[in-house]
């Protein structure tokens, strides 16, 4: 294959997590054992430094009927509120008839925040079921995949275009970026929110690698991509959301001045050697050690007859469970809030999912939704006081 960003053939395997199921393919009982497995390998581009998967599960499989809902978590809703308020205050507070387009708009949670600030909102969501949920919430949402042809048919331009947690999903990458350039007003701002690969490396958060995440961005390589389409990032900041995400602000070439904050982030990234191949190879070695530590912990807990439940059934949790080989020999069930996952089973490891309010607390919660650590600990203080242990297999200090 060639690089998804720069078309170079100079690619090399950096991380190999073996054969894994599509991680968002939660299974009904009759589907258990019939799911497909695909290679989960990360390649490094020696030209533009982009890390990316070498195998693409077709977007029609992954995104037509997924079960992720962005409105489930209080922390994420608060983050979306802060983003909308910041964008409006900084760029468009005094503008009349302002508009926003959200790519991969999910259940409309981000757009509801913009709506509160007076924006005309439009979402584009690939999942039929979730687009229906958004429309029922009063958020106008079109059930389509976003690409350049979609924009040409839409024939509208927007003050704000937002892409939260979707920019690394794009199978039609260059068509989508060209669509963003076409749909963005000359004075508009594209807000791109993405998992920051530098933080994934620092957190040892290898579970954020899964088939939906085709690309892994640092500032250097996402700016190469944007510049290829005559767009420029002019500001960015690091948010703690999802363990560390960049919130980047992008405009048409030459329209806005680069901030000192962005210049500082670029320098910090380079100083940390976050774009070097050797850093990724070391990351792969550290994953192996983390596997050994987690299996030793779980084995010791079961030897002591501890009852263990998984806290949350996030998509990324399935990368961890499958790579570590953790199934019902260690974890009885996954406890969830998302009703769309009720009575389903995790792909690969086949752990049953039970609603949080339908089960008594175990001795140990093995927390797969570690990116909401602070919220989980706050919400479950009464269980901690009763002696329930919350174990975080991925344990960053600032989430």
Long-range contacts (C-beta under 8 A, 24 or more apart in sequence): 1-43, 1-54, 3-45, 3-47, 3-48, 3-50, 3-52, 4-50, 4-52, 4-173, 4-214, 4-215, 5-45, 5-48, 5-50, 5-52, 5-173, 5-215, 5-221, 5-224, 5-225, 5-228, 6-45, 6-47, 6-48, 6-50, 6-224, 6-228, 8-45, 8-46, 8-47, 8-48, 10-45, 10-46, 10-47, 11-43, 11-44, 11-45, 11-46, 11-54, 12-43, 12-44, 12-46, 12-277, 13-41, 13-42, 13-43, 13-44, 13-54, 14-42, 14-43, 14-44, 14-51, 14-277, 14-280, 14-281, 14-283, 14-284, 15-41, 15-42, 15-51, 15-206, 15-209, 15-280, 15-283, 15-284, 15-287, 16-40, 16-41, 16-42, 16-284, 17-41, 17-42, 17-206, 17-209, 17-287, 17-319, 17-323, 18-322, 18-323, 20-210, 20-211, 20-318, 20-319, 20-322, 20-323, 20-348, 21-318, 21-322, 21-347, 21-348, 22-57, 22-61, 22-62, 22-210, 22-211, 22-212, 22-347, 23-210, 23-211, 23-212, 23-315, 23-316, 23-317, 23-318, 23-319, 23-322, 23-347, 24-62, 24-66, 24-67, 24-68, 24-210, 24-212, 24-315, 24-318, 25-347, 26-67, 26-313, 26-341, 26-344, 26-345, 26-346, 26-347, 26-353, 27-344, 27-345, 27-346, 27-347, 27-350, 28-343, 28-344, 28-345, 29-343, 29-345, 31-345, 32-345, 32-350, 33-350, 35-347, 35-348, 37-348, 38-211, 40-209, 40-210, 40-211, 40-319, 42-209, 42-216, 42-280, 44-277, 44-280, 45-221, 46-277, 48-220, 48-221, 48-224, 49-218, 49-220, 49-221, 49-275, 49-276, 50-215, 50-216, 50-217, 50-221, 50-224, 50-225, 51-197, 51-215, 51-216, 51-280, 52-214, 52-215, 52-216, 53-209, 53-211, 53-213, 53-214, 53-215, 55-211, 56-171, 56-214, 57-211, 57-212, 58-171, 59-126, 59-145, 59-169, 59-171, 59-172, 62-169, 62-211, 62-212, 63-126, 63-127, 63-145, 63-169, 63-212, 64-126, 64-127, 64-128, 65-127, 65-128, 65-129, 66-127, 66-130, 67-338, 67-340, 67-341, 67-344, 68-106, 68-130, 68-315, 68-338, 69-106, 69-107, 69-130, 69-133, 69-338, 69-340, 70-106, 70-107, 70-109, 70-110, 70-164, 70-165, 71-106, 71-107, 71-108, 71-109, 72-337, 72-338, 73-372, 73-375, 74-375, 75-241, 75-372, 75-374, 75-375, 76-109, 76-241, 76-372, 77-109, 77-113, 79-239, 79-241, 80-109, 80-110, 80-113, 80-164, 81-113, 83-110, 83-113, 83-162, 83-164, 83-191, 83-193, 83-247, 84-110, 84-113, 84-114, 84-116, 84-117, 85-113, 85-117, 87-114, 87-160, 87-189, 87-191, 88-114, 88-117, 88-118, 88-119, 91-159, 91-160, 91-189, 92-159, 92-160, 95-159, 98-159, 98-160, 99-156, 99-158, 99-159, 99-160, 100-158, 100-159, 100-160, 100-161, 100-162, 101-156, 101-158, 101-160, 101-161, 101-162, 101-183, 102-161, 102-162, 102-163, 102-164, 103-146, 103-161, 103-162, 103-163, 103-166, 103-167, 103-176, 103-180, 104-146, 104-163, 104-164, 104-165, 104-166, 104-169, 105-134, 105-139, 105-141, 106-130, 106-134, 107-133, 107-134, 107-137, 107-139, 108-133, 108-134, 108-137, 108-138, 108-139, 108-141, 110-162, 110-164, 111-139, 112-137, 112-139, 114-160, 114-162, 115-139, 119-159, 119-160, 122-156, 122-158, 124-150, 129-340, 145-172, 146-176, 146-179, 147-172, 147-175, 147-176, 147-179, 148-175, 148-176, 148-178, 148-179, 148-182, 149-175, 149-179, 150-179, 151-179, 151-180, 151-182, 151-183, 152-182, 154-183, 156-183, 157-183, 157-184, 157-185, 157-188, 158-183, 158-184, 158-185, 158-188, 159-185, 159-187, 159-188, 159-189, 160-188, 160-189, 160-190, 160-191, 161-188, 161-189, 161-190, 161-191, 162-190, 162-191, 162-193, 163-190, 163-191, 163-192, 163-193, 163-194, 164-191, 164-193, 165-193, 165-194, 165-195, 165-242, 165-245, 167-192, 167-193, 167-194, 167-215, 167-217, 167-222, 168-194, 168-195, 168-213, 168-214, 168-215, 168-216, 168-217, 169-212, 169-213, 169-214, 170-214, 170-215, 171-214, 173-214, 173-215, 173-225, 174-228, 174-229, 177-225, 177-226, 177-228, 177-229, 177-231, 178-229, 180-229, 180-231, 181-229, 181-230, 181-231, 181-252, 184-231, 184-251, 184-252, 186-252, 186-255, 187-255, 188-251, 188-252, 189-249, 189-250, 189-251, 190-231, 190-249, 190-250, 190-251, 191-247, 191-248, 191-249, 191-250, 192-222, 192-233, 192-246, 192-247, 192-248, 192-250, 193-239, 193-241, 193-245, 193-246, 193-247, 193-248, 194-222, 194-245, 194-246, 194-248, 195-242, 195-243, 195-244, 195-245, 196-238, 196-244, 196-245, 196-246, 197-274, 198-244, 198-269, 198-272, 198-274, 199-238, 199-243, 199-244, 199-245, 199-396, 200-243, 200-244, 201-274, 201-279, 201-280, 201-283, 202-244, 202-396, 203-243, 203-244, 203-394, 203-396, 204-283, 204-286, 204-287, 204-290, 204-394, 205-243, 205-316, 205-394, 205-396, 206-283, 206-287, 206-290, 206-319, 206-320, 206-323, 207-316, 207-317, 207-319, 207-320, 207-368, 207-394, 208-242, 208-243, 208-316, 208-319, 209-319, 210-315, 210-316, 210-318, 210-319, 212-315, 217-246, 218-269, 218-274, 218-275, 219-246, 219-248, 219-262, 219-265, 219-266, 219-269, 220-266, 220-269, 220-270, 220-275, 221-275, 222-246, 222-248, 226-250, 227-253, 232-256, 232-258, 233-262, 234-258, 234-259, 234-262, 235-259, 235-261, 235-262, 236-261, 236-262, 236-265, 237-261, 237-265, 238-265, 240-398, 240-399, 241-371, 242-371, 242-399, 243-370, 243-371, 243-394, 243-396, 243-399, 244-396, 244-398, 244-399, 287-323, 290-393, 291-323, 291-324, 294-324, 294-326, 294-393, 295-324, 295-325, 295-326, 297-391, 298-326, 298-330, 298-331, 298-366, 299-330, 301-330, 301-363, 301-364, 302-329, 302-330, 306-362, 306-363, 306-364, 307-332, 307-362, 307-363, 307-364, 308-332, 308-362, 308-363, 308-364, 308-365, 308-366, 309-333, 309-334, 309-335, 309-359, 309-361, 309-362, 309-364, 309-365, 309-366, 310-334, 310-335, 310-351, 310-365, 310-366, 310-367, 310-368, 311-335, 311-365, 311-366, 311-367, 311-368, 311-369, 311-376, 311-390, 312-336, 312-367, 312-368, 312-369, 312-372, 313-338, 313-341, 313-346, 313-353, 313-368, 314-368, 314-369, 314-371, 316-368, 317-346, 317-368, 317-369, 318-346, 318-347, 318-348, 318-349, 320-368, 320-393, 320-394, 321-346, 321-348, 321-349, 321-351, 321-368, 322-347, 322-348, 322-349, 325-349, 326-366, 327-351, 330-366, 331-366, 332-362, 333-359, 334-368, 335-359, 335-365, 361-386, 361-388, 362-388, 363-388, 363-389, 364-388, 364-389, 364-390, 364-391, 365-389, 365-390, 365-391, 366-391, 366-393, 367-391, 367-392, 367-393, 368-393, 370-394, 370-395, 370-396, 370-399, 371-399, 372-399, 373-399, 374-399
